[in-house]
């Protein structure tokens, strides 16, 4: 009975088929429901709005709330952070999930306001991940990021010998990740990357500036295309 209620609620929120595994004990499901009720109340408090449905775990934070657009329900897991200070703000598609302790930061310095972040529908970002969106980051529908992925849409200048690197300023080219991609755990995506749809980045890979085709499997440091999936 409890599993049916949870499955029904999940289907309503997600707009897709969802069935709870019958092996899950009822006591666990009751605890899950109570935690979601608390998360929903936190979401209302954080966003100052009832709709769309935003669930916020304990310690989840939002900064510059006025620059965030939620296009549907979203899950911000415990300790997650969204700092939306940016020229174009943050736009989150329906079904967005930000993992435990993960962070989205749009501005690295108050000297220069960043561009912002856009996520399509059903984008999932794993625990401990960091997305630096000063140069602009766009992620397409149904793309998932593993735990501890880092994305950096900014590079420090270093050409001058008479100034410390920290004083030479930064460059921004932006990052675009296509739809239906899988970025493996602890992968790093650097500024200037354009990743085609249906692509996979292997765990631990470091993807440098460049345009990568649809359906590519990238692996290594630096990452290269090791296989075409389509």
C-alpha positions in Angstrom: 0.0 0.0 0.0 2.7 2.5 1.0 4.8 1.6 -2.0 1.8 2.2 -4.3 1.4 5.7 -2.8 5.0 6.6 -3.3 5.0 5.2 -6.9 1.9 7.2 -7.7 3.4 10.4 -6.3 6.7 9.9 -8.2 4.8 9.3 -11.4 2.8 12.5 -11.0 6.0 14.5 -10.3 8.2 13.0 -13.0 5.6 12.5 -15.7 7.0 9.0 -16.5 6.7 5.4 -15.3 8.0 4.8 -11.8 7.5 1.7 -9.6 9.0 1.2 -6.1 11.0 -2.0 -5.7 8.8 -4.4 -3.6 11.8 -5.5 -1.6 12.0 -2.1 0.2 10.8 -2.4 3.8 7.7 -0.4 4.7 9.6 1.3 7.6 12.1 2.7 5.1 9.4 4.0 2.9 7.7 5.8 5.8 11.0 7.5 6.7 11.4 8.4 3.1 8.0 10.0 2.9 8.6 12.0 6.1 11.9 13.2 4.8 10.3 14.3 1.5 7.6 16.2 3.4 10.3 18.1 5.3 12.2 18.7 2.1 9.1 20.1 0.4 8.6 22.6 3.3 12.2 23.7 3.1 11.8 24.1 -0.7 8.8 26.4 -0.2 10.9 28.4 2.3 14.0 28.6 0.1 12.2 29.6 -3.1 9.4 31.6 -1.4 6.9 29.9 -3.8 4.6 26.9 -3.7 4.8 26.0 -7.4 6.6 24.4 -9.0 7.5 21.7 -6.4 11.0 22.2 -5.1 12.4 19.7 -2.5 15.3 20.9 -0.4 17.3 18.6 1.9 18.8 19.7 5.1 21.4 22.4 4.7 20.6 23.0 1.0 21.1 26.7 0.1 20.0 29.1 -2.6 21.8 32.5 -3.1 20.4 35.3 -5.4 17.0 33.6 -5.5 15.6 36.2 -7.8 17.9 35.0 -10.6 16.7 31.3 -10.5 13.9 29.9 -12.7 12.5 26.5 -11.9 10.6 25.2 -14.9 9.3 22.2 -13.0 9.9 20.1 -9.9 13.4 19.9 -8.6 15.4 18.1 -5.9 18.2 19.9 -4.0 19.8 17.2 -1.8 21.3 17.9 1.6 24.1 20.5 1.6 23.6 21.4 -2.1 24.3 25.0 -3.1 23.0 27.2 -6.0 24.6 30.7 -6.2 22.7 32.2 -9.1 24.5 35.6 -9.2 24.9 36.0 -13.0 23.9 38.1 -15.9 21.6 35.4 -17.3 20.9 33.7 -14.0 20.1 30.0 -13.6 17.4 28.1 -15.5 16.5 24.6 -14.3 14.3 22.3 -16.4 11.7 20.0 -14.8 13.1 17.0 -13.1 16.4 18.7 -12.1 18.4 17.0 -9.3 21.4 18.5 -7.5 23.3 15.9 -5.4 24.4 16.0 -1.8 27.0 18.7 -1.3 27.1 19.6 -4.9 27.5 23.3 -5.9 26.6 25.5 -8.8 28.5 28.9 -8.7 27.9 31.4 -11.4 30.4 34.1 -10.4 33.9 33.7 -9.3 34.6 37.3 -8.4 32.5 40.4 -7.8 34.8 42.2 -10.2 33.1 40.4 -13.1 29.6 38.9 -13.0 29.4 35.5 -14.6 27.1 34.4 -17.4 25.0 31.7 -15.8 23.7 28.1 -16.1 21.0 26.4 -18.0 19.9 22.8 -17.5 17.3 21.0 -19.7 14.7 18.5 -18.4 15.7 15.6 -16.2 19.3 16.6 -15.6 21.0 14.9 -12.7 24.2 16.2 -11.0 25.9 13.8 -8.6 27.0 14.3 -5.0 30.1 16.5 -4.5 30.1 17.9 -8.0 31.2 21.5 -8.7 29.9 23.6 -11.6 31.7 26.9 -12.2 29.4 28.7 -14.6 31.1 32.1 -14.9 31.6 31.6 -18.7 28.2 30.0 -19.1 27.3 26.3 -18.9 24.5 24.7 -20.8 23.4 21.0 -20.2 20.9 19.3 -22.5 17.9 17.1 -21.6 18.4 13.8 -19.9 22.1 14.2 -19.2 23.5 12.8 -16.0 26.7 13.7 -14.1 28.4 11.2 -11.7 29.7 12.1 -8.3 32.5 14.6 -7.9 32.4 15.9 -11.5 33.9 19.3 -12.0 33.1 21.8 -14.7 35.1 25.0 -15.2 34.0 27.6 -17.7 36.8 30.0 -16.9 40.5 30.1 -17.5 43.2 32.2 -15.8 45.5 34.3 -18.0 49.2 33.6 -17.4 51.1 35.1 -20.3 52.6 38.2 -18.5 55.7 37.6 -16.5 55.5 40.9 -14.5 52.2 40.1 -12.8 51.1 37.3 -10.6 48.6 34.9 -12.3 45.9 35.9 -9.9 46.1 39.5 -11.2 46.1 38.8 -14.9 42.3 38.3 -15.3 40.4 35.5 -16.8 38.9 34.3 -20.1 35.5 32.7 -20.8 34.4 30.6 -23.7 31.6 28.7 -22.1 30.7 25.0 -22.0 27.9 23.2 -23.8 27.0 19.6 -23.0 24.4 17.9 -25.2 21.4 15.8 -24.4 21.4 12.2 -23.2 25.1 12.4 -22.1 26.7 10.6 -19.2 29.7 12.2 -17.5 31.5 9.7 -15.3 32.5 10.2 -11.7 35.5 12.6 -11.1 35.6 13.7 -14.7 36.7 17.3 -15.4 35.2 19.5 -18.2 37.3 22.5 -19.0 36.3 25.9 -20.6 35.6 25.8 -24.3 34.2 22.2 -24.5 31.2 21.5 -26.8 30.1 17.9 -26.3 27.7 16.3 -28.7 24.4 14.5 -27.8 24.5 10.9 -26.7 28.1 11.1 -25.6 29.9 9.5 -22.6 32.9 10.8 -20.7 34.7 8.1 -18.7 35.4 8.4 -15.0 38.4 10.5 -14.2 38.8 11.9 -17.7 39.9 15.5 -18.3 38.2 17.0 -21.3 40.0 20.0 -22.9 38.7 22.8 -25.1 37.3 21.5 -28.3 34.2 20.3 -30.2 33.4 16.6 -29.8 31.0 14.7 -32.0 27.7 13.1 -31.1 27.8 9.6 -29.8 31.5 9.8 -28.7 33.1 7.9 -25.8 35.9 10.0 -24.3 38.5 8.7 -21.9 41.9 9.6 -20.6 44.0 12.5 -19.5 43.7 14.5 -21.6 40.5 12.9 -22.9 40.3 11.7 -26.5 37.6 9.9 -28.5 38.3 6.2 -28.0 35.1 4.9 -29.6 32.0 6.0 -31.5 28.8 4.7 -29.9 26.6 5.6 -32.9 
